[in-house]
Amino acid sequence: MNNDLLYHERITSNKTEALFLGLTILFFGLLCSRVKDGDLDALAVVFFLFFGVFLFYSVNYRTLTIRITSEALMLTFGIFTWTVAVGNIETCALDDVPIFMRMGGAGIHFMMIRKRYRASFNFLEYPRVVIAFKRKAGPVRDISFSTRRPDDVLRILQETIAAKTTLQQGRSTDSGLSALEIHQS
């Protein structure tokens, strides 16, 4: 698979990492304060849950990896991976969502944009590319992701889609001729 790799990018965000680490420390400190005072009540449980969530975010959402091969786009954020077959990409473009939707947070989010359900793998400070699917993946019709090099990603995806389409059209033409030749014999 690596010999078929057309694009590879690893993105990290110091801002996102600092935010999640700060929230992890805050809720750990609040939890320790409750435990030290001997208060193991509902608020201590809430602080523990928030500490756990932000610890998970701190570890899981450190690096977004983007890989493009001739067959698929693969996005990996910690333990989560999303793969889109090149043949299922209808369009790709620079994401132009309203600012309040763009600033909705870092990590993996699911949201409705222009009446289409979207998965978003993002960091706040980088531009995003959006991919529209030909066939839905569950309820998801689009996926967007952050990248430092959106022009390169779009160019490579468009070239890969065009090559795949040309190859598929060539195969259907070849198989059509073969069927015609067999029928005439």
C-alpha positions in Angstrom: 0.0 0.0 0.0 2.9 2.4 0.7 4.2 2.1 -2.9 0.7 3.3 -4.0 0.8 6.3 -1.6 0.1 9.5 -3.5 -0.1 11.9 -0.6 0.6 11.7 3.2 0.3 14.5 5.8 0.4 14.5 9.5 -1.2 17.5 11.2 -0.8 18.5 14.8 -2.1 21.6 16.6 -0.4 23.2 19.6 -3.5 25.3 20.3 -5.8 22.2 20.4 -3.4 20.2 22.4 -3.0 23.1 24.9 -6.8 23.5 25.1 -7.5 19.8 25.8 -4.5 19.5 28.2 -5.6 22.6 30.1 -9.2 21.2 30.4 -7.8 17.8 31.5 -5.7 19.5 34.2 -8.6 21.8 35.3 -11.0 18.9 35.8 -8.3 16.7 37.5 -7.6 19.5 39.9 -11.3 20.0 40.6 -11.7 16.2 41.2 -8.7 16.1 43.5 -10.1 19.1 45.5 -13.4 17.2 46.0 -11.6 14.0 46.9 -9.2 15.8 49.3 -12.2 17.4 51.1 -13.8 13.9 51.4 -16.7 14.9 49.1 -17.3 11.9 46.9 -20.7 13.2 45.6 -22.3 13.8 42.3 -20.1 16.8 41.5 -17.0 14.6 42.0 -18.4 12.1 39.6 -19.1 14.9 37.1 -15.5 16.2 37.5 -14.2 12.7 37.0 -16.2 12.2 33.8 -15.0 15.5 32.4 -11.5 14.7 33.4 -11.8 11.3 31.5 -13.3 12.9 28.4 -10.6 15.6 28.1 -7.9 13.1 28.9 -9.2 11.0 26.0 -9.3 14.1 23.8 -5.8 15.0 24.8 -4.4 11.6 23.8 -6.7 10.8 20.8 -6.9 14.2 19.0 -3.2 15.0 18.9 -2.5 14.1 15.2 -4.6 13.9 12.1 -3.1 11.7 9.4 -4.3 12.1 5.8 -3.3 9.4 3.2 -4.4 9.3 -0.4 -3.8 6.3 -2.6 -5.2 5.5 -6.1 -8.0 3.6 -4.4 -8.9 5.6 -1.3 -8.7 8.6 1.0 -7.9 7.6 4.6 -8.3 10.0 7.6 -7.0 8.8 10.9 -7.5 10.7 14.2 -6.1 8.6 17.1 -8.1 5.4 17.2 -10.6 6.5 14.6 -10.1 6.0 10.9 -12.5 6.9 8.0 -11.8 5.5 4.5 -13.5 6.9 1.4 -13.1 4.9 -1.8 -12.0 7.2 -4.7 -15.0 5.8 -6.7 -17.4 7.1 -4.0 -16.1 10.7 -4.3 -18.6 12.9 -6.2 -16.9 16.2 -5.7 -14.1 17.8 -3.6 -13.6 21.5 -2.8 -12.3 24.0 -0.3 -14.8 24.0 2.7 -16.7 27.3 2.9 -18.9 26.8 5.9 -20.0 29.9 8.0 -17.4 30.9 10.7 -19.6 29.8 13.6 -19.7 26.3 12.1 -16.0 26.3 11.4 -15.2 27.2 15.0 -17.3 24.5 16.4 -14.3 22.7 17.9 -11.5 20.4 17.2 -11.6 16.7 16.9 -14.3 14.7 15.1 -17.7 16.3 14.8 -20.9 15.4 13.1 -23.2 18.3 11.9 -25.8 19.3 9.4 -24.5 21.7 6.7 -26.8 22.8 3.9 -29.2 19.9 4.6 -26.4 17.4 4.3 -25.1 15.4 7.2 -21.3 15.8 7.5 -18.5 14.2 9.5 -15.6 16.6 10.2 -12.1 15.7 11.2 -10.6 19.1 12.1 -8.3 21.4 13.9 -9.4 25.0 14.3 -6.5 26.9 12.7 -6.2 25.0 9.4 -8.3 25.3 6.2 -10.5 22.3 5.4 -11.4 20.3 2.3 -14.9 18.9 1.9 -15.7 15.7 0.0 -19.2 14.9 -1.2 -20.1 11.2 -1.5 -21.9 9.6 -4.4 -23.3 7.0 -2.0 -23.9 7.9 1.7 -21.9 6.2 4.4 -24.7 5.6 6.9 -26.3 9.0 7.3 -23.1 10.8 6.3 -23.1 12.5 2.9 -20.0 14.6 3.2 -16.7 14.6 5.1 -14.4 17.5 5.7 -10.9 17.5 7.1 -8.2 20.0 8.0 -5.0 20.2 5.9 -2.1 22.6 5.7 -2.0 22.1 1.9 -5.6 22.2 0.6 -4.5 23.1 -3.0 -2.3 20.0 -3.2 -4.9 17.7 -1.6 -7.6 19.0 -4.0 -5.3 18.6 -7.1 -4.2 15.0 -6.1 -7.8 14.0 -5.4 -9.1 15.5 -8.6 -6.3 13.8 -10.6 -7.0 10.5 -8.9 -10.8 10.7 -9.5 -10.2 11.6 -13.2 -7.7 8.7 -13.6 -10.1 6.2 -11.9 -13.0 7.5 -14.1 -10.9 7.1 -17.3 -9.9 3.6 -16.3 -13.5 2.6 -15.6 -14.7 4.0 -18.9 -11.9 2.1 -20.7 -12.9 -1.1 -19.0 -16.6 -0.7 -19.9 -15.6 0.1 -23.5 -13.4 -3.0 -23.7 -16.0 -5.3 -22.2 -18.6 -3.8 -24.5 -16.5 -4.6 -27.5 -15.8 -8.1 -26.2 -19.5 -8.8 -25.8 -20.2 -7.5 -29.3 -17.5 -9.6 -30.8 -18.7 -12.7 -29.0 -22.3 -12.0 -30.1 -21.2 -11.7 -33.8 -19.3 -15.0 -33.7 
